Every structure is written in structure tokens, then in C-alpha cells.
Amino acid sequence: MRLEILLASEMVIGTVGTSSPLVDIDTVCDEFGLPEIPATRLSSRLRDAMLAIIDRPGDDEETGEARRSTAARLLGMPEAIGSSRLVTVDTARLPDTYRSSVAALADGLARTGARQWVVEQCRSTHLVRRVQTRSDKDRGPVPETMRVSAAVREGTVLYAPVSWKRPPRDDEWELFEQVVGALRQVGGGESNGWGLVTCRIDGTRPVAAPVAAGQERGAR
């Protein structure tokens, strides 16, 4: 199972440094210059989406507490980060077959010293540069505030593997479907309309493996 994440607008997930002299604010990429969404960032945004929907108007106290308990099991709560979670979401990346092809090309060119050319081609294919400048009260540009950001192109589709510690119960699966559908934004620049996404589950609900004849508990 995996999550399919479609970028409905350009996305920037800022990094501490930059691997390109052409930008001031870089976005997260792998060693080949292919964009990705780190698992920690994606899990955090899914948790934010979950917190926004678990308390529904009209729920009585018992129902609300039950949903919060399900949420805590599913992705954990902010006050208990690091606790055991039923669902683990991995880093979102471009399709594996594409990444494998890029890696093979880069490795093949490494002997000629042209590996960096592959990185530059990947960045130019998947990223665009966007210029931002702070505005004063009259909406004029503030001097010396221009920044160039690297952004992942709108329309990019990334995939994040999902693993479960055990098959989910009905309430856990229902909440997970709701959380995935509620994910709307990832990365920085939300005020600029950056990082808008649509997300869906690609795969089927995990189920317990059938117990073979003679393997039931206590079978002799």
C-alpha cells in the first residue's frame, strides 16, 4: 500500500543549505536531484489533518473520546510523539522504476565524471525557480529582500509507502481514509498557495492472513 500525492501547485520543502548556486532556498531532493517529501514532514502534515477532523460538531463526549483514542493509535498525538503508532508513512518519492533508471544512468556516467550532469538535468526537469520579495505597506518591494526558491513543479506525482503493524479495525481504517482525503497542503509557502496537494490511497486495506487448517490456536 502507498499514498499517491499529486501536487496541485508548486511545492517547496526548505532545506538548511542549498546544492545549487542559483537559488537561496532549496527544496528537498535525493542524491540525484529528484524531489521528495521526507517521512517526518509527511507524517506531521497527516497528523495535522487528523487533528482537524477528529472533533466533529455534534459528537457527544463518549463518541469524541473514542475518535481521539483511535487517532492516538493511528498516527500518535502531538503530546506523545515517538510513541507506538499503528501506521508508518515513508518518504514520498517519484516512481521506483523512474528513480532506478536515473540511478543506473548516474552510475554509468560516474566513470566519466558526468554524474553531476544527471543531477542538473533532474533538477531542471522537476524543479522551477521562483522569485519572492517582501512588500512594504504600499505593496512596493522592500530592498535587499529578494529570495530565489527552488520549487517542485505543479502536476508532479509522488508515492509514499505505508506499512501497518497489524490489520486495521473498521474505525481505524475509516479514520485513515478520512485523514488521507483531508490532506491539502505540504511544505512551506502556504500563504502563496504553494504545496497544495490531493492525496489518495493506492492499494487495498490490509487484512489478516487466513489461518491454515490445523494452525488454529491450541491445535494439536
ABEGO torsion letter per residue (X at the ends): XBBBBBBABBBBBBBABBABAABABBBBBBAAGBBBBBAAAAAAAAAAAAAAAABBBGBBAAAAAAAAAAAAAAAEBAAABGBBBABBBBBBBBBAAAAAAAAAAAAAAAAAGAAAAAAAAAAAAABBBBBBBBBBAAGBBBBGABBBBBBBBBGBBBBBBBBBABBBBAAAAAAAAAAAAABABBEBGAAAGBGBBBBBBBEBBBBBBBBBBGABBGBX
